[in-house]
Amino acid sequence: MTSLSHAPVSAARLDARAAPSAIANWLYGVALLVFTMVVVGGITRLTESGLSITEWNVVTGTLPPLSEASWVAEFEKYKLIPEYIEVNAGMTLAEFKTIYFWEYIHRLLGRLVGVAFALPFLYFAVRRAIPQGYGWRLTALFALGGLQGAVGWWMVASGLSERTDVSHFRLAVHLLNALFIMAGLIWTALDLKALARDPAARPARMTGLSLIVIGVLFLQLLFGAWVAGLNAGYAAKSWPLMNGAFFPVDVDWSQGLVHTLTHDPFLLHFIHRWWAFVAVAALVVMGRAVRRVDRRISLAIHTAFGLQILLGIATVMTSVDLHLAVLHQAVGAILVATTAWGAHRLGQRDMLQRQVAVAA
């Protein structure tokens, strides 16, 4: 979420061919695609579909199986991995097609995001429409997108030989990188919109308050990813108590504190449900700060975290209902977007205040 450029962009540097507003609109569109991919990724995880495609074929994998023989061949590959042998033995071909569908759509969206970024990026670059100071930032975002594809396969590969699911650590890297990319796209688009309004506008910088809020939110997202990867949402279906107690009595401490903090589903569920309110407190502080300059952003932040808390509680109390759990992940991504928006606005305010102080 941090600003990726510290170099000032002055009016003299803004070439007549530059198209900051058009580039910003394109980046917003790509961010929306990334958001969609995060939501579909949540569905893929919740339906246990992520291991249905056991190979990573970037080009040939664009098309799904087109004949019954091709479907049978894909199903036979799936039958060789532990998830089928230990969990889904006896699954029918029709059931396999259902889980294959979600993983296929998730991978197809990944390819679509890549094309939606690469082609316009090339177009704007050839036309020299990218304002000075932003070319390397767009290149960095493109590289992160390519890395995301590799991380996705790295995650899937962790569940193909010895495990019946993917590593929750790798799942966290995959999810957090996607959210970081989305936030980076939004931040860059906001900088470019500011540049379109004022050719002398500088890229916003991260403030100390925003860094603290983002750190708190990062931990909540990390614990959420671990909860998802370990299916720890099923550890309790009551709120605020967990199985009749405030602190879960089922936590296994036998393998040491570090292992428990990173692997125990009961403890991680407990941390995720209560660290959420630390995140809320931090976001309230940010919301109040940004309210002084833009009430819309404050309203967006408060609405997002309010919905997220309610959806989290509802997801727990319904034993991870699919629809509520997907909405929980979707609103979590929206919360990241609104936080990036708020952090950017605070950065703009801070920079303007410094400029006024220097001028005085």
JOWORA-V123122 format. One record per pair of residues at least 24 apart in sequence whose C-alpha atoms are under 10 Angstrom apart, sorted by the first residue. I is the first residue (numbers start at 1). J is the second residue. D is the distance in Angstrom with one decimal. If there is no record, write none. Layout:
# JOWORA-V123122
i | j | d
I | J | D
I | J | D
This chain:
# JOWORA-V123122
i | j | d
1 | 179 | 9.0
1 | 180 | 6.1
1 | 181 | 8.1
1 | 182 | 8.6
1 | 183 | 5.3
1 | 184 | 5.2
1 | 185 | 8.8
1 | 186 | 8.6
1 | 187 | 6.8
1 | 188 | 9.3
1 | 206 | 8.5
1 | 210 | 9.7
1 | 211 | 9.3
1 | 214 | 8.3
1 | 336 | 9.1
1 | 337 | 9.3
1 | 339 | 9.0
1 | 340 | 6.2
1 | 341 | 9.5
1 | 343 | 8.4
1 | 344 | 8.8
2 | 180 | 9.3
2 | 183 | 8.7
2 | 184 | 7.3
2 | 187 | 7.9
2 | 188 | 9.6
2 | 204 | 9.0
2 | 205 | 7.3
2 | 206 | 6.0
2 | 207 | 9.5
2 | 210 | 9.4
2 | 211 | 8.6
2 | 214 | 9.7
2 | 340 | 8.6
2 | 343 | 8.8
2 | 344 | 8.7
3 | 137 | 9.2
3 | 184 | 7.8
3 | 187 | 7.0
3 | 188 | 7.6
3 | 191 | 8.9
3 | 203 | 7.1
3 | 204 | 6.4
3 | 205 | 5.6
3 | 206 | 6.5
3 | 343 | 9.9
3 | 344 | 8.3
3 | 347 | 9.2
4 | 133 | 9.5
4 | 134 | 8.6
4 | 136 | 8.9
4 | 137 | 6.0
4 | 138 | 9.3
4 | 140 | 8.8
4 | 141 | 9.6
4 | 184 | 8.2
4 | 187 | 8.9
4 | 188 | 8.0
4 | 203 | 8.5
4 | 204 | 9.2
4 | 205 | 8.7
4 | 206 | 9.9
5 | 133 | 6.9
5 | 134 | 7.5
5 | 136 | 8.8
5 | 137 | 7.1
5 | 188 | 9.2
5 | 191 | 9.8
5 | 202 | 9.1
5 | 203 | 6.6
5 | 204 | 8.5
5 | 205 | 8.4
6 | 133 | 8.6
6 | 202 | 8.1
6 | 203 | 6.7
6 | 204 | 8.2
6 | 205 | 7.4
7 | 132 | 9.3
7 | 133 | 6.6
7 | 134 | 9.5
7 | 202 | 7.6
7 | 203 | 7.6
8 | 132 | 9.4
8 | 133 | 8.0
8 | 200 | 8.1
8 | 201 | 7.6
8 | 202 | 5.0
8 | 203 | 6.9
8 | 204 | 9.8
9 | 131 | 8.2
9 | 132 | 7.0
9 | 133 | 7.0
9 | 134 | 9.4
9 | 195 | 8.1
9 | 199 | 7.4
9 | 200 | 6.1
9 | 201 | 6.5
9 | 202 | 5.6
9 | 203 | 7.7
10 | 132 | 9.3
10 | 195 | 9.2
10 | 198 | 9.3
10 | 199 | 6.2
10 | 200 | 4.4
10 | 201 | 6.9
10 | 202 | 7.6
11 | 195 | 9.3
11 | 198 | 8.2
11 | 199 | 4.8
11 | 200 | 4.9
11 | 201 | 8.3
12 | 199 | 8.4
12 | 200 | 8.4
13 | 131 | 7.7
13 | 132 | 6.5
13 | 133 | 9.2
13 | 199 | 8.5
13 | 200 | 8.9
14 | 129 | 9.6
14 | 130 | 9.2
14 | 131 | 6.0
14 | 132 | 6.8
14 | 133 | 9.9
14 | 195 | 8.9
14 | 196 | 9.7
14 | 199 | 6.5
14 | 200 | 8.4
15 | 128 | 8.5
15 | 129 | 7.9
15 | 130 | 8.8
15 | 131 | 6.9
15 | 132 | 8.0
15 | 199 | 9.7
16 | 128 | 9.5
16 | 129 | 8.4
16 | 131 | 9.5
17 | 124 | 9.7
17 | 127 | 7.5
17 | 128 | 6.4
17 | 129 | 5.1
17 | 130 | 8.2
17 | 131 | 8.5
18 | 124 | 8.7
18 | 125 | 9.9
18 | 127 | 8.6
18 | 128 | 6.7
18 | 129 | 3.9
18 | 130 | 5.4
18 | 131 | 5.3
18 | 132 | 8.6
18 | 196 | 9.3
19 | 124 | 8.2
19 | 127 | 9.7
19 | 128 | 8.9
19 | 129 | 5.2
19 | 130 | 6.5
19 | 131 | 7.2
19 | 192 | 8.8
19 | 193 | 9.9
19 | 195 | 9.7
19 | 196 | 7.8
20 | 129 | 7.6
20 | 130 | 6.9
20 | 131 | 6.7
20 | 134 | 9.6
20 | 189 | 8.4
20 | 190 | 9.9
20 | 191 | 8.8
20 | 192 | 5.0
20 | 193 | 6.5
20 | 194 | 8.7
20 | 195 | 6.6
20 | 196 | 5.5
20 | 197 | 9.3
20 | 199 | 9.6
21 | 189 | 8.2
21 | 190 | 9.4
21 | 191 | 9.8
21 | 192 | 6.3
21 | 193 | 5.5
21 | 194 | 8.7
21 | 195 | 8.0
21 | 196 | 5.6
21 | 197 | 8.6
22 | 124 | 9.4
22 | 129 | 9.2
22 | 130 | 9.8
22 | 189 | 9.5
22 | 192 | 8.9
22 | 193 | 8.9
22 | 196 | 9.2
23 | 120 | 8.6
23 | 121 | 8.6
23 | 124 | 7.8
23 | 129 | 8.4
23 | 130 | 7.6
23 | 131 | 9.5
23 | 188 | 9.5
23 | 189 | 7.3
23 | 192 | 7.4
23 | 193 | 8.8
24 | 185 | 8.6
24 | 186 | 8.4
24 | 187 | 9.6
24 | 188 | 7.4
24 | 189 | 4.2
24 | 190 | 7.1
24 | 191 | 8.2
24 | 192 | 5.7
24 | 193 | 6.2
24 | 194 | 9.7
24 | 195 | 9.9
24 | 196 | 9.2
25 | 186 | 9.8
25 | 189 | 7.1
25 | 190 | 9.6
25 | 192 | 9.3
25 | 193 | 8.6
26 | 116 | 8.7
26 | 117 | 8.3
26 | 120 | 7.8
26 | 121 | 9.2
26 | 185 | 9.5
26 | 189 | 8.3
27 | 116 | 9.4
27 | 117 | 8.0
27 | 120 | 9.7
27 | 121 | 9.8
27 | 138 | 9.5
27 | 182 | 9.2
27 | 184 | 9.5
27 | 185 | 5.7
27 | 186 | 7.0
27 | 187 | 9.5
27 | 188 | 7.8
27 | 189 | 5.9
27 | 190 | 9.5
27 | 192 | 9.8
28 | 182 | 8.9
28 | 185 | 6.9
28 | 186 | 6.3
28 | 187 | 9.6
28 | 188 | 9.3
28 | 189 | 6.6
28 | 190 | 9.1
29 | 113 | 9.7
29 | 116 | 8.6
29 | 117 | 9.4
29 | 185 | 9.3
29 | 186 | 9.7
30 | 112 | 9.5
30 | 113 | 6.6
30 | 114 | 9.1
30 | 115 | 9.9
30 | 116 | 6.6
30 | 117 | 6.7
30 | 181 | 9.9
30 | 182 | 8.1
30 | 185 | 7.6
30 | 186 | 9.3
31 | 113 | 8.9
31 | 117 | 9.9
31 | 178 | 9.8
31 | 179 | 9.5
31 | 181 | 7.9
31 | 182 | 5.1
31 | 183 | 7.8
31 | 184 | 8.7
31 | 185 | 5.9
31 | 186 | 6.7
31 | 189 | 9.6
31 | 337 | 9.3
32 | 113 | 9.6
32 | 182 | 8.0
32 | 185 | 9.6
32 | 186 | 9.6
33 | 109 | 7.7
33 | 110 | 8.9
33 | 112 | 8.3
33 | 113 | 6.3
33 | 116 | 8.7
33 | 182 | 9.0
34 | 109 | 8.4
34 | 110 | 8.2
34 | 112 | 9.7
34 | 113 | 6.9
34 | 114 | 10.0
34 | 145 | 9.7
34 | 178 | 7.0
34 | 179 | 8.1
34 | 181 | 8.0
34 | 182 | 6.2
34 | 183 | 9.9
34 | 185 | 9.5
34 | 333 | 9.7
35 | 178 | 8.4
35 | 179 | 8.0
35 | 181 | 9.9
35 | 182 | 7.0
35 | 183 | 10.0
35 | 330 | 7.6
35 | 331 | 10.0
35 | 333 | 6.8
35 | 334 | 8.1
35 | 337 | 9.3
36 | 106 | 9.3
36 | 109 | 8.2
36 | 113 | 10.0
36 | 330 | 8.4
36 | 333 | 9.6
37 | 105 | 8.9
37 | 106 | 6.4
37 | 107 | 8.8
37 | 108 | 9.4
37 | 109 | 6.2
37 | 110 | 7.1
37 | 112 | 9.8
37 | 113 | 8.6
37 | 178 | 8.6
37 | 330 | 9.9
38 | 106 | 8.7
38 | 109 | 9.8
38 | 174 | 9.8
38 | 175 | 7.4
38 | 176 | 9.9
38 | 178 | 7.2
38 | 179 | 7.9
38 | 182 | 9.7
38 | 326 | 9.7
38 | 329 | 7.8
38 | 330 | 7.3
38 | 332 | 9.9
38 | 333 | 7.6
39 | 106 | 9.2
39 | 326 | 6.6
39 | 327 | 8.1
39 | 328 | 9.4
39 | 329 | 6.6
39 | 330 | 5.5
39 | 331 | 9.3
39 | 332 | 9.8
39 | 333 | 8.4
40 | 102 | 7.4
40 | 103 | 8.6
40 | 105 | 7.7
40 | 106 | 6.0
40 | 107 | 9.7
40 | 109 | 8.7
40 | 326 | 8.4
40 | 329 | 9.7
40 | 330 | 9.2
41 | 102 | 8.3
41 | 103 | 8.0
41 | 105 | 9.1
41 | 106 | 6.1
41 | 107 | 9.1
41 | 109 | 9.8
41 | 174 | 9.9
41 | 175 | 8.6
41 | 326 | 9.2
41 | 329 | 9.3
42 | 102 | 9.9
42 | 106 | 9.6
42 | 175 | 9.4
42 | 228 | 9.1
42 | 322 | 9.5
42 | 325 | 8.1
42 | 326 | 5.9
42 | 327 | 9.1
42 | 328 | 9.3
42 | 329 | 6.6
42 | 330 | 8.2
43 | 102 | 7.3
43 | 103 | 9.1
43 | 106 | 9.2
43 | 322 | 7.8
43 | 323 | 8.8
43 | 325 | 8.6
43 | 326 | 6.2
43 | 327 | 9.8
43 | 329 | 9.3
44 | 99 | 7.7
44 | 100 | 9.2
44 | 101 | 9.0
44 | 102 | 5.4
44 | 103 | 6.0
44 | 104 | 9.4
44 | 105 | 9.0
44 | 106 | 7.4
44 | 326 | 9.8
45 | 99 | 10.0
45 | 102 | 9.1
45 | 103 | 8.9
45 | 165 | 9.7
45 | 166 | 9.7
45 | 171 | 9.6
45 | 228 | 8.0
45 | 229 | 8.2
45 | 231 | 9.8
45 | 326 | 9.7
46 | 228 | 8.3
46 | 229 | 9.6
46 | 231 | 9.0
46 | 320 | 8.8
46 | 321 | 9.3
46 | 322 | 6.8
46 | 323 | 9.7
46 | 325 | 8.0
46 | 326 | 8.0
47 | 98 | 9.2
47 | 99 | 6.9
47 | 102 | 8.3
47 | 103 | 9.7
47 | 322 | 8.1
48 | 83 | 9.5
48 | 99 | 7.1
48 | 100 | 9.9
48 | 102 | 9.4
48 | 103 | 9.3
48 | 165 | 8.3
49 | 96 | 8.8
49 | 97 | 9.8
49 | 98 | 8.2
49 | 99 | 4.5
49 | 100 | 6.3
49 | 101 | 8.1
49 | 102 | 6.3
49 | 103 | 5.8
49 | 104 | 9.2
49 | 106 | 10.0
49 | 165 | 10.0
50 | 99 | 7.7
50 | 100 | 8.1
50 | 102 | 7.8
50 | 103 | 5.5
50 | 104 | 9.0
50 | 106 | 9.0
50 | 107 | 9.9
50 | 152 | 9.9
50 | 155 | 9.4
50 | 156 | 6.9
50 | 159 | 9.1
50 | 165 | 8.4
50 | 166 | 8.3
51 | 78 | 7.8
51 | 81 | 8.7
51 | 82 | 10.0
51 | 83 | 7.8
51 | 84 | 9.4
51 | 99 | 8.7
51 | 100 | 8.4
51 | 103 | 7.7
51 | 155 | 9.7
51 | 156 | 6.3
51 | 157 | 8.5
51 | 158 | 9.6
51 | 159 | 7.0
51 | 160 | 7.2
51 | 164 | 8.9
51 | 165 | 7.6
51 | 166 | 8.1
52 | 77 | 8.8
52 | 78 | 6.1
52 | 79 | 9.4
52 | 81 | 9.5
52 | 83 | 9.2
52 | 84 | 9.2
52 | 96 | 7.5
52 | 97 | 8.8
52 | 98 | 9.5
52 | 99 | 6.4
52 | 100 | 5.3
52 | 101 | 8.8
52 | 102 | 9.0
52 | 103 | 6.8
52 | 104 | 8.7
52 | 156 | 9.5
52 | 160 | 9.7
53 | 77 | 8.3
53 | 78 | 7.2
53 | 99 | 9.2
53 | 100 | 6.6
53 | 101 | 9.6
53 | 103 | 7.0
53 | 104 | 7.6
53 | 107 | 9.7
53 | 156 | 8.9
53 | 160 | 9.9
54 | 78 | 6.5
54 | 79 | 10.0
54 | 80 | 9.5
54 | 81 | 8.4
54 | 153 | 9.5
54 | 156 | 7.9
54 | 157 | 8.0
54 | 159 | 9.4
54 | 160 | 7.1
55 | 153 | 8.5
55 | 156 | 9.1
55 | 157 | 8.7
55 | 160 | 9.7
56 | 107 | 9.5
56 | 149 | 9.8
56 | 150 | 9.4
56 | 152 | 9.6
56 | 153 | 6.7
56 | 154 | 9.9
56 | 156 | 9.3
56 | 157 | 9.3
58 | 107 | 9.1
58 | 108 | 9.7
58 | 111 | 8.2
58 | 149 | 9.3
59 | 111 | 9.4
61 | 104 | 8.5
61 | 107 | 8.7
61 | 108 | 8.6
62 | 104 | 8.4
62 | 105 | 9.8
62 | 107 | 8.2
62 | 108 | 6.5
62 | 111 | 8.1
63 | 104 | 8.8
63 | 108 | 8.8
64 | 100 | 9.1
64 | 101 | 8.6
64 | 104 | 7.3
64 | 105 | 9.6
64 | 108 | 9.8
65 | 97 | 9.8
68 | 93 | 9.9
71 | 96 | 9.1
71 | 97 | 7.9
71 | 100 | 9.8
72 | 96 | 9.8
72 | 97 | 9.9
74 | 100 | 9.2
75 | 100 | 9.2
78 | 160 | 9.0
80 | 160 | 8.7
80 | 161 | 8.9
81 | 159 | 8.1
81 | 160 | 5.5
81 | 161 | 6.1
81 | 162 | 8.2
81 | 163 | 8.6
81 | 164 | 7.9
82 | 159 | 7.9
82 | 160 | 6.8
82 | 161 | 6.5
82 | 162 | 6.5
82 | 163 | 6.2
82 | 164 | 5.2
82 | 165 | 8.5
83 | 159 | 7.8
83 | 160 | 7.8
83 | 161 | 9.1
83 | 162 | 9.2
83 | 163 | 7.2
83 | 164 | 4.2
83 | 165 | 6.7
83 | 166 | 9.9
84 | 164 | 7.9
85 | 164 | 8.7
86 | 163 | 9.6
86 | 164 | 7.2
87 | 164 | 7.4
87 | 165 | 9.9
88 | 164 | 9.8
107 | 149 | 8.6
107 | 152 | 9.0
107 | 153 | 9.9
110 | 145 | 8.7
110 | 146 | 9.4
110 | 148 | 8.7
110 | 149 | 7.1
110 | 152 | 9.6
111 | 145 | 9.9
111 | 146 | 9.7
111 | 149 | 8.6
113 | 142 | 9.9
113 | 145 | 8.2
113 | 146 | 10.0
114 | 142 | 7.9
114 | 145 | 6.9
114 | 146 | 7.5
114 | 149 | 9.3
117 | 141 | 9.2
117 | 142 | 7.1
117 | 145 | 8.9
118 | 142 | 7.4
130 | 192 | 9.7
131 | 192 | 8.5
131 | 195 | 9.0
131 | 199 | 9.9
133 | 203 | 9.4
134 | 188 | 8.4
134 | 191 | 9.6
134 | 192 | 8.8
134 | 203 | 9.6
137 | 184 | 9.2
137 | 185 | 9.7
137 | 188 | 8.1
138 | 184 | 9.5
138 | 185 | 8.6
138 | 188 | 8.4
140 | 181 | 9.7
140 | 184 | 9.8
141 | 180 | 9.6
141 | 181 | 6.6
141 | 182 | 9.3
141 | 184 | 7.3
141 | 185 | 7.5
141 | 188 | 9.7
142 | 181 | 9.0
144 | 177 | 7.8
144 | 178 | 8.7
144 | 180 | 9.1
144 | 181 | 7.0
145 | 177 | 8.7
145 | 178 | 8.0
145 | 181 | 7.3
145 | 182 | 9.9
147 | 174 | 9.5
147 | 177 | 8.9
148 | 173 | 9.0
148 | 174 | 6.6
148 | 175 | 9.1
148 | 176 | 9.9
148 | 177 | 6.8
148 | 178 | 7.0
148 | 181 | 9.1
149 | 174 | 8.8
149 | 178 | 10.0
150 | 174 | 9.3
151 | 175 | 9.7
151 | 177 | 8.9
165 | 229 | 8.1
165 | 230 | 8.8
166 | 229 | 7.2
166 | 230 | 9.1
167 | 226 | 9.1
167 | 229 | 6.9
167 | 230 | 8.5
168 | 222 | 9.9
168 | 223 | 10.0
168 | 225 | 7.0
168 | 226 | 5.3
168 | 227 | 8.1
168 | 228 | 7.6
168 | 229 | 4.3
168 | 230 | 6.3
168 | 231 | 9.5
168 | 262 | 9.3
168 | 263 | 8.8
169 | 222 | 9.0
169 | 225 | 8.2
169 | 226 | 6.8
169 | 229 | 7.9
169 | 230 | 9.8
169 | 262 | 8.9
169 | 263 | 9.7
170 | 225 | 9.4
170 | 226 | 9.4
170 | 229 | 9.0
171 | 222 | 9.7
171 | 225 | 6.7
171 | 226 | 7.6
171 | 228 | 8.6
171 | 229 | 6.5
172 | 221 | 8.3
172 | 222 | 6.1
172 | 223 | 8.5
172 | 224 | 8.4
172 | 225 | 5.0
172 | 226 | 6.4
172 | 227 | 9.6
172 | 228 | 8.9
172 | 229 | 7.9
173 | 222 | 8.5
173 | 225 | 8.7
174 | 225 | 9.3
175 | 221 | 8.8
175 | 222 | 8.8
175 | 225 | 7.2
175 | 333 | 9.9
176 | 218 | 8.3
176 | 221 | 7.4
176 | 222 | 7.4
176 | 225 | 8.3
176 | 333 | 10.0
178 | 333 | 9.5
179 | 221 | 9.6
179 | 332 | 9.5
179 | 333 | 6.7
179 | 334 | 9.6
179 | 336 | 7.1
179 | 337 | 8.4
180 | 218 | 10.0
180 | 333 | 10.0
180 | 336 | 8.6
180 | 337 | 9.5
180 | 340 | 9.7
182 | 333 | 8.6
182 | 334 | 9.9
182 | 336 | 8.5
182 | 337 | 7.4
182 | 340 | 9.4
183 | 333 | 9.2
183 | 334 | 9.9
183 | 336 | 6.9
183 | 337 | 5.8
183 | 338 | 9.0
183 | 339 | 8.6
183 | 340 | 5.9
183 | 341 | 8.4
184 | 337 | 9.4
184 | 340 | 8.2
185 | 337 | 9.7
185 | 340 | 9.8
186 | 337 | 7.2
186 | 338 | 9.5
186 | 340 | 7.3
186 | 341 | 7.4
186 | 344 | 9.3
187 | 337 | 9.0
187 | 340 | 6.5
187 | 341 | 7.0
187 | 342 | 9.9
187 | 343 | 8.9
187 | 344 | 6.5
187 | 345 | 9.7
188 | 344 | 9.5
190 | 340 | 9.8
190 | 341 | 7.9
190 | 344 | 7.6
190 | 345 | 8.9
191 | 344 | 8.3
191 | 345 | 9.9
191 | 348 | 9.2
194 | 348 | 9.4
201 | 348 | 9.4
201 | 352 | 9.8
202 | 348 | 8.4
202 | 351 | 8.4
202 | 352 | 9.6
203 | 344 | 9.1
203 | 347 | 8.7
203 | 348 | 7.9
203 | 351 | 9.1
204 | 343 | 9.0
204 | 344 | 6.0
204 | 345 | 7.7
204 | 346 | 8.3
204 | 347 | 5.0
204 | 348 | 5.0
204 | 349 | 8.6
204 | 350 | 8.5
204 | 351 | 7.1
204 | 352 | 9.6
205 | 343 | 8.7
205 | 344 | 7.2
205 | 345 | 9.4
205 | 346 | 8.5
205 | 347 | 4.9
205 | 348 | 7.1
205 | 349 | 9.6
205 | 350 | 8.1
205 | 351 | 7.4
206 | 340 | 9.9
206 | 343 | 6.7
206 | 344 | 7.0
206 | 345 | 9.5
206 | 346 | 7.9
206 | 347 | 5.4
206 | 348 | 8.9
206 | 350 | 9.0
206 | 351 | 9.8
207 | 343 | 7.4
207 | 344 | 8.7
207 | 345 | 9.9
207 | 346 | 6.9
207 | 347 | 5.7
207 | 348 | 9.4
207 | 349 | 9.7
207 | 350 | 7.4
207 | 351 | 9.4
208 | 343 | 9.8
208 | 346 | 9.9
208 | 347 | 9.4
209 | 282 | 8.9
209 | 285 | 8.6
209 | 286 | 7.3
209 | 289 | 9.2
209 | 343 | 8.4
209 | 346 | 8.8
209 | 347 | 9.8
210 | 282 | 9.2
210 | 283 | 9.3
210 | 285 | 9.8
210 | 286 | 7.2
210 | 339 | 8.5
210 | 340 | 8.8
210 | 342 | 8.2
210 | 343 | 5.4
210 | 344 | 8.6
210 | 346 | 7.8
210 | 347 | 8.4
211 | 343 | 8.4
212 | 282 | 7.8
212 | 283 | 9.9
212 | 286 | 9.7
213 | 278 | 9.7
213 | 279 | 7.3
213 | 280 | 9.4
213 | 281 | 9.1
213 | 282 | 5.4
213 | 283 | 6.5
213 | 284 | 9.6
213 | 285 | 8.6
213 | 286 | 7.3
213 | 339 | 8.4
213 | 343 | 8.9
214 | 279 | 9.0
214 | 282 | 8.8
214 | 283 | 9.0
214 | 336 | 8.8
214 | 339 | 7.8
214 | 340 | 8.6
214 | 343 | 8.7
215 | 279 | 9.2
215 | 282 | 9.7
216 | 275 | 8.5
216 | 276 | 9.1
216 | 278 | 7.4
216 | 279 | 5.7
216 | 280 | 9.3
216 | 281 | 9.7
216 | 282 | 7.3
216 | 283 | 9.1
217 | 275 | 9.1
217 | 276 | 8.3
217 | 278 | 8.7
217 | 279 | 5.7
217 | 280 | 8.8
217 | 282 | 8.4
217 | 283 | 8.5
217 | 335 | 9.4
217 | 336 | 8.3
217 | 339 | 9.1
218 | 279 | 9.2
218 | 336 | 9.3
219 | 271 | 10.0
219 | 272 | 8.9
219 | 275 | 8.3
219 | 276 | 9.4
219 | 279 | 8.8
220 | 271 | 8.6
220 | 272 | 6.3
220 | 273 | 8.9
220 | 274 | 9.4
220 | 275 | 6.4
220 | 276 | 6.3
220 | 277 | 9.6
220 | 278 | 8.9
220 | 279 | 7.1
221 | 272 | 8.5
221 | 276 | 9.3
221 | 279 | 10.0
221 | 329 | 9.8
221 | 332 | 8.2
221 | 333 | 9.6
221 | 336 | 9.4
222 | 272 | 8.9
223 | 261 | 9.8
223 | 262 | 8.8
223 | 268 | 6.6
223 | 269 | 8.1
223 | 270 | 9.8
223 | 271 | 7.4
223 | 272 | 5.6
223 | 273 | 9.3
223 | 275 | 8.9
223 | 276 | 9.8
224 | 268 | 8.3
224 | 269 | 8.2
224 | 271 | 9.3
224 | 272 | 6.1
224 | 273 | 8.9
224 | 276 | 9.7
224 | 329 | 9.2
224 | 332 | 9.7
225 | 272 | 9.6
225 | 329 | 9.8
226 | 262 | 7.8
226 | 263 | 8.1
226 | 264 | 9.7
226 | 265 | 8.5
226 | 268 | 7.4
226 | 269 | 8.9
226 | 272 | 9.2
227 | 262 | 9.7
227 | 263 | 9.1
227 | 264 | 9.3
227 | 265 | 6.7
227 | 266 | 9.1
227 | 267 | 9.6
227 | 268 | 6.2
227 | 269 | 6.1
227 | 270 | 9.7
227 | 271 | 9.6
227 | 272 | 7.6
228 | 265 | 9.5
228 | 268 | 10.0
228 | 269 | 9.5
228 | 325 | 9.8
229 | 263 | 9.9
229 | 265 | 9.6
230 | 262 | 10.0
230 | 263 | 7.6
230 | 264 | 8.4
230 | 265 | 6.3
230 | 266 | 10.0
230 | 268 | 9.1
230 | 269 | 9.7
231 | 265 | 7.4
231 | 269 | 9.4
231 | 320 | 9.3
232 | 263 | 9.6
232 | 264 | 8.3
232 | 265 | 4.5
232 | 266 | 6.6
232 | 267 | 8.9
232 | 268 | 7.2
232 | 269 | 5.8
232 | 270 | 9.5
232 | 272 | 9.9
232 | 316 | 9.9
232 | 320 | 9.8
233 | 265 | 7.9
233 | 266 | 8.7
233 | 268 | 9.2
233 | 269 | 6.4
233 | 270 | 9.8
233 | 272 | 9.7
233 | 273 | 9.9
233 | 312 | 9.6
233 | 315 | 8.0
233 | 316 | 6.3
233 | 317 | 9.7
233 | 319 | 7.3
233 | 320 | 6.4
233 | 325 | 9.5
234 | 265 | 8.6
234 | 266 | 9.0
234 | 269 | 8.8
234 | 315 | 9.6
234 | 316 | 7.3
234 | 317 | 9.5
234 | 318 | 9.5
234 | 319 | 5.9
234 | 320 | 6.8
235 | 264 | 9.9
235 | 265 | 6.5
235 | 266 | 5.7
235 | 267 | 9.2
235 | 268 | 9.5
235 | 269 | 7.0
235 | 270 | 9.2
235 | 316 | 8.8
235 | 319 | 8.8
236 | 265 | 9.8
236 | 266 | 7.9
236 | 269 | 8.2
236 | 270 | 9.3
236 | 316 | 6.9
236 | 317 | 8.0
236 | 318 | 9.9
236 | 319 | 7.7
236 | 320 | 9.9
237 | 313 | 9.1
237 | 314 | 9.2
237 | 315 | 8.4
237 | 316 | 5.0
237 | 317 | 4.5
237 | 318 | 6.6
237 | 319 | 5.4
237 | 320 | 8.3
238 | 313 | 8.4
238 | 314 | 9.4
238 | 315 | 10.0
238 | 316 | 6.6
238 | 317 | 5.3
238 | 318 | 8.7
238 | 319 | 8.8
239 | 273 | 9.2
239 | 313 | 6.8
239 | 314 | 9.0
239 | 316 | 7.4
239 | 317 | 6.8
240 | 270 | 9.9
240 | 273 | 8.8
240 | 274 | 9.3
240 | 313 | 8.5
240 | 316 | 9.9
240 | 317 | 9.8
241 | 270 | 9.5
242 | 266 | 8.7
242 | 269 | 9.1
242 | 270 | 7.8
242 | 316 | 10.0
246 | 270 | 8.7
247 | 271 | 9.7
269 | 316 | 9.7
272 | 312 | 9.7
273 | 309 | 8.8
273 | 312 | 7.8
273 | 313 | 8.2
273 | 316 | 9.4
276 | 305 | 9.1
276 | 308 | 9.2
276 | 309 | 7.5
276 | 312 | 9.4
277 | 305 | 9.7
277 | 309 | 8.5
279 | 305 | 8.7
280 | 305 | 6.7
280 | 306 | 8.4
280 | 308 | 9.9
280 | 309 | 8.7
283 | 335 | 9.8
283 | 339 | 7.9
283 | 342 | 9.6
286 | 339 | 8.4
286 | 342 | 7.4
286 | 343 | 8.0
286 | 346 | 8.7
287 | 339 | 9.0
287 | 342 | 7.5
287 | 343 | 9.8
289 | 342 | 9.0
289 | 343 | 10.0
289 | 345 | 10.0
289 | 346 | 7.8
290 | 341 | 9.8
290 | 342 | 6.3
290 | 343 | 8.3
290 | 344 | 9.7
290 | 345 | 7.1
290 | 346 | 6.2
290 | 347 | 10.0
290 | 349 | 9.0
291 | 342 | 9.2
291 | 346 | 9.8
292 | 346 | 9.8
292 | 349 | 9.9
293 | 342 | 10.0
293 | 345 | 7.9
293 | 346 | 8.2
293 | 348 | 9.9
293 | 349 | 7.7
294 | 342 | 8.8
294 | 345 | 8.0
294 | 346 | 9.5
296 | 342 | 9.7
297 | 338 | 7.0
297 | 339 | 8.6
297 | 341 | 7.0
297 | 342 | 6.0
297 | 343 | 9.8
297 | 345 | 8.5
298 | 338 | 8.7
298 | 339 | 9.4
298 | 341 | 9.7
298 | 342 | 7.4
299 | 338 | 9.5
300 | 334 | 9.2
300 | 335 | 8.3
300 | 337 | 9.6
300 | 338 | 6.3
300 | 339 | 8.9
300 | 341 | 9.4
300 | 342 | 9.1
301 | 334 | 9.0
301 | 335 | 6.6
301 | 336 | 9.1
301 | 337 | 9.0
301 | 338 | 5.5
301 | 339 | 6.5
301 | 340 | 9.8
301 | 341 | 9.0
301 | 342 | 7.8
302 | 335 | 9.0
302 | 338 | 9.3
303 | 331 | 9.8
303 | 335 | 8.8
303 | 338 | 9.7
304 | 331 | 6.5
304 | 332 | 7.7
304 | 333 | 9.4
304 | 334 | 6.7
304 | 335 | 5.3
304 | 336 | 9.0
304 | 337 | 9.6
304 | 338 | 7.7
304 | 339 | 9.4
305 | 331 | 8.1
305 | 332 | 8.0
305 | 334 | 9.1
305 | 335 | 6.4
305 | 336 | 9.7
305 | 338 | 9.6
305 | 339 | 9.9
306 | 331 | 9.8
306 | 335 | 9.8
307 | 331 | 7.3
307 | 332 | 9.2
307 | 335 | 9.5
308 | 332 | 6.4
308 | 333 | 9.9
308 | 334 | 9.4
308 | 335 | 8.0
